[in-house]
Amino acid sequence: MLNFERFYTDLIMNHRIIASFVLFCLSFLPLCAEETGKVRIAYDVDFEMNFDNREFYRSAFTPSMTIFGARLTPSVGIRLDQPEHGISHRLMAGIDVMKDFGASPVSEILAGGESGETSMSLNNSALLRELTVYYNMRRTAGNTGLELYAGIFPRKASEGKYSDVFFSDSLRFYDNNLEGILLKIRRPKAYWEVGCDWFGQYGQVRKEKFMIFSSGESRITDFFSAGYAAYMYHFAGSRKARGVVDNILLNPFVDFQLGSMMGLQRFSVRLGWLQAMQHDREFVGHYVFPGGGELEVGVRNWNVGIANRLFYGTDMMPYYDSSDTAGDKYGTRLYLGDPFYRVHDDGQTGPGLYDRFEVYWEPALGRYLNIKVSARFHFNGFRYSGCQQMVGIRFNLHELTNR
């Protein structure tokens, strides 16, 4: 028998959370109306829709599936400017509303679900993914800009260049927020950031997980720059499963932007080295050092482009199929990047080749709206591993409010 009472209780609770958020936002109106202009309302709205049809039946790295969903992330708060010190403060609160198309709790219940009562676990609270609460400070001193985020804030605040071996497309879409702190420094020809994301609190079955990450790039000439990306991921234990795995990844790179010299919208070449240091303290007891070189080439003109990413090296995720002391697989809990960087899916060892070729169309529709239609083709060695057909739509009101 279906538990409609449970479903409607969850629905009412969800509405209460949203109503509380709206009341919180409205409480700022009298304050801002009474001020003389130093304190005013700050707001931000992002919309994102992703269609990603993955046909990976030719490989065992990751299952075939279709990711199709949308996200709306409104936030509101107060802003205080101190022009005499070159400082601006924002205190923001928001909600992260995300829906996987076709995963409707209502349709599951009316259809009887796949497992009766189990379908009720897909309650309406899944629509409201997370509340965001954060402080943001910006300071300008001469040619140096300093920015700080603290709290639960959107992942888009991080502007560093990270290879897909660090963070996959799936992670960026489903884990939309960072929980911790982020510091950014900007110069006319350089950018650096360092942050901490604490996304696992120690519990009975929940592992303690946190990451310190950093990225930077300095432009040496008009067309040449050098930079890096790195993280130290601490994948610890829970009460149920002891043990710690340290996952450290470093990616120095050089970048060439040659589009203006060749009369193209873009012609870029990026060459880097990926070096990992991983230590399973419970089962291995010493560090392993997978690594390899990565070459990215991109050409774009008339808003149509091609991009090719070539990696040659060893398996960057050697403990992917290992398990902790409770028998749970490490998998994507330990490795947050694209599984194709495992290089081999047939039991082979040693260096291997991974290549990703992409064709895309990205029309120029203004600074607030981004639309991209693309197709990606994956190859491991000389073997075809699968493809993706993708459509992404993003609207960012934050760009408008910062004009």
C-alpha positions, 0 to 999 in steps of 0.5 A: 500500500502506498504511503500518500500521507508520508508523501504529502507530509514531505511536500508540506515540509518542503514548502515550509522550507521555501516559505522560510527562505522567502520570509528571510529574504523579505526581512531585509527590505525594511533594513535596506529601505532605512539605510542611506544607500551604503547597505542595499539588497544583493541578489543572484539567480542562475539557471542551468539545463543539461542534456547528456546522452552517454553511450559507453556500452563499448567500455567498462569505465562507466555505464551508459545513461542519459543525464537530463535535468535543470537547476535554479539557484536563486539567492538574496542578501545584503551588500555593504560597500566601503569605497574609502577602503575599496571593500565590498561585503555580501551576506547571502542566503539561497536555495539550490533547486534541481530536478532530474527529468523523469524522476518525479516522486508523483509519477513514481507513486501513481505508477506504483513504483518499482518497489512499492514503499521503496519509491517513497524514498524519492520524496519531494525533498530531493527537489530542494538539494541544498541551502546556500549561506555564505559571506563574500568579500571583495577588496581592490588595492591598486592592481590587486583584487582580493576576494573571499568566500566562506560558508556554503557557496556555488562552485562557480566561484572557483575560477581555476583551470582544472583538468577533467581528471580532477572533477568530472562533468557529472560532479560539477552538475550534481555537486553544485556547491562548495562547503568551506572557504575560498580565497582568490587573488587577481592581478592584471596578468595573473590569477591564483586561488586556494580553497577548502571543501569539507564535504563529508562529516565523520559518522556511522557510515559517512566517511570524513572527506575534505579537499584542499585545492588550488590553481593559478596562472600567470601570463608571461606574454600576450600568447603564452602563460604558465600555471598549475592546478592541485588538490590534496583529498583526504578520504578518511574513515567512518565508525563502520569502516576505518582507514584513510586514503590520501589522494594528492594530484598536481598538474603544472601546465603551459598554455599558448593562445594563438587565435589572434595571430592566426585570425581565428576566434580561438587557437589554443594549445595546452601542455601539462603533466598530471602527477598523482601521489596516493596512499591507502594507509590501511591496505597498501601502506606506501605511496603509489605515483601514477602520472602522465602527460596531457595535451589539449588543442582547441580551434574555434571560428564562426562559433564552431569549434573542435577540441582534442584532449590526449593523455598518455600515462598510467592508470590515474585511479589505481584503487578505483575497484578496491574496497574499504574495511566494510566492503564498500567500493572506493570508486567515485567516492575516492576519484572525482574525475572522469573515469576514462583516465583509468586508461585500461578497462581490460585488466592490462597494466602499464602506460596507456593512451586516452583521447577525447575528441569534441565538436561543438557549436557555441553561439554568441548570444550575450554575456548572460546566456550560454548555449552549447551543443556538442558531441564527444568521442572517447578512445582508449588506445586505438579502441573506440570507447563511446560517445556523448551528445550534449546540450547545455543552457546556462543563464547567469544573472550575476553577470548582469548585477555586477555591471 
